[in-house]
Amino acid sequence: MTGRPAGTPYWDPAELPSQPTLHGVVTADVAVVGAGLAGLSCAYHLAERSPGLDIAVVDAAGPAAGASGRGTGLLGPRAGPALDRAVRRHGPHAARLMHRAGEQAVRDVLALCARLGVPGGPRPRPGDQLMAARSPAGLTALARQARAARELGLDIPVLTAADVRARVGVPYRAALLHRPAATLDPAALTGALARACAGKGVRFYGRSPLLAVRPGDLVGPELVLPHGRLYAGQAVLAVNSAAGALDLPVGTVLPLEVYAVATEPLSRAAYEALGGPAGHAVVDAVPLAPYFRLLPDRGLVAGGGTATVPGGLGAPGLQARRERAWARLEDWLRSLHPGLARVRVTHRWSGRIGMTGDDLPVVGPVQGLPDVWYIGGCCGHGLALSVAHGAHVAAALLGEPAPGEPLPWHRSRAPRLPVRGPGRSLLRGYVDTLGRVARHAC
C-alpha cells in the first residue's frame, strides 16, 4: 500500500478515549487489532456480553482514523454482489439470505445508535436509498436486479422516472427503492462506539501498528508491535485491506482508494429539490458510478466515480489521480441540478476500502493461526456490515451458537488475485476501465 489516504473528511473528529502507545509486554484475554467499526463493534459486544473479559484494542493510528471515519455515511442493505449476480453465483436461497442479512444489519446499526445515546452519539437520519439509473447500461442493470428481487420475493419497489423526480429533482429514468436505510456521520458512530467500549473497561492503544502475528508459545497468539508485544488468549484482526501487508492467509483483499467531496450549504430551493427534508440517498446502478447524499446542514456529499489501485504508485502519481478524481466528482455534482452550478466544494478526501474477487467479505478464523479471527473485504458496503461482522465474531469467541444459517462470507479466505508484478498492472487497468464506464453512464 502506498502512503495514507488524503484530504480532510467533512466529519468532525470525535471525542475519543485515551490511547497510549503500547510499550513493553502487555496481556489481554482478547486483543482486537483495528479501531474501526468492525473492531469496535466486536469489542463492544464482547464487553457487553462478558463484562469480566479483559479486552485490548490496538490501532496503527486511533479510532475512526481509517475507512470508518472517511466514508460517506450511507447506511443501506447492500451485502455481497448485486442481487442478479448473487442468484447466478450462489443460488436463490443464498441470495435471499444475503439480502435479508443486509437489511437486518441496517436495523441493528439503527438500534445500536439508539443505545449509544444522544447527545454525544450519532444521529442517523432515516430515509430511503434509491438505486437509480440515467443511462441504458444503468437501466439494464436495474431491470436485472428488479427481476431478481421479484423472483426472490423481496420488497424492493420499482420507481418510475416520475416517482424518482417526486423524491429528488434529478432526471433519473428509474430506480429501486431500498428500505430500511439512513444516512449518518460515520466518524460520530465510530467515536461513540469507542467511548462506549472505554466505559465498559476496554483498554485502547494508539499509534501501535501491527507488524506481525504469530502462534504463541503457550496459549493464544503473539502480536508484534513496534515497541512491544501483546499476548492474548484470542485475537481479532479487523484490519481490512492491510491483510496483504501482514501476509495473512485470507486470500486477496485488494486495497482500493475511493474519493469523496462535500459542499457548502445549498440554497433552500436546491436542497428541497434534491430531497433534503426526506433524507434520501441516491446511488447509481452502474458499479463505481458517482452517488450523493445530503447533509443536515444543507450541504451535499458526493462519492464514487473513480477508484485507484494504490499499490506500486509513487506519491506524485497517486496525488495526480486524486486530483483528477476530485475534479470529476465536482463536475458531476454540478451537473445534477441547476442549483449546484456554482456551489463551493469545502472538503475533498479519499479513503481505502477492501475488495475481493467475488464481492464477498471474509469473516472467519485465520488458517494456521489458532485463536485468531479476521474481518475485512466489505467491498465498499461496510457501514452496516462491519458492525454486524463485529457482533458475529464476538458471539463466536464467546462460544454462542450462531442464529440461522451461515452466510457465504462466513469463511476464512477470499479468492486470490494477481496483485504483484504484471498482474497488478492488469488489475489497475481493469479498475480504470470500470471507472471510465461508470463516468460515461452518468
DAZITA-V918103 format. One line per field, one symbol per residue. ss: DSSP state (@ for helix, = for strand, . for the rest). phi: phi as a letter, one per 40 degrees, with the letter a starting at -180 (. if undefined). psi: psi as a letter, one per 40 degrees, with the letter a starting at -180 (. if undefined). A space follows every 10 residues. Layout:
ss = ???
phi = ???
psi = ???
//
This chain:
ss = ......=... .........= ...======= ===...@@@@ @@@@@@@@@. ....====.. ......@@@. ...==..... ..@@@@@@@@ .@@@@@@@@@ @@@@@@@@@@ @@@@@@.... ....==..== ===..@@@@@ @@@@@@@@@@ @@.....=== @@@@@@@... ...=====.. .==..@@@@@ @@@@@@@@@. ..===....= =====..... =====..=== =======..@ @@@....... ...======= ===....@@@ @@@..@@@.. ====...... ====.....= ========.. ....@@@@@@ @@@@@@@@@@ @@@@@@.@@@ ....====== =====..... .====..... .=====.... .@@@@@@@@@ @@@@@@@... .......... .......... .@@@@@@@@@ @@@@@@@@@@ @.
phi = .bgbdbgbcc ccdccbcdbc ccbgbbbacb bbbhbccccc cccccccccb dcccbbbbac bidgccdcbb cbgcbaccag cddccccccb gccccccccc cccccccccc ccdcccgbcg bcbcbdacbb cbabbdcccc cccccccccc ccgccbccbc dcccccbbcb cccaabbbac aabacccccc cccccccccc gccbbbfbcc cabbcccbbg cbbcbdbibb bbcabbbcbf ccdcccfccb gbbccbcbba bbbcdccccc ccccgdccgc bbbcccdgcc aaabbdcgcb bbaggabbcc dgccdccccc cccccccccc ccccccadcb dbcccbbbab abbbbbcbgb cbbacccgbd gbbbbigcgg bccccccccc cccdccccgc cccgcccdcc acacccbcbb gccccccccc cccdcccccc cb
psi = ihaiiiihid hihihiihgi ihiahiiidh hhhhfadddd dddddddddg dehhhhhhid cihedaddee aefhhiehha iiddddddde iddddddddd dddddddddd ddddddihie iigigiiihh hiheiddddd dddddddddd defiggihhi dddddddhfh gieiihhhii iiiihddddd ddddddddde ehiihifgih dihihidcii ihhhideaih hidiihggeb eedddefhgf ahghhhhiii iiiihiiddd dddeeddefi ihiiehieii iiiiideeih hiiadiihhd hehidddddd dddddddddd ddddedidee deihhdhhii ihihiieeei ihgiihhegi fhiihifefe fedddddddd dddddddeeh hhhaiiideg ieiiiiigei addddddddd dddddddddd e.
//
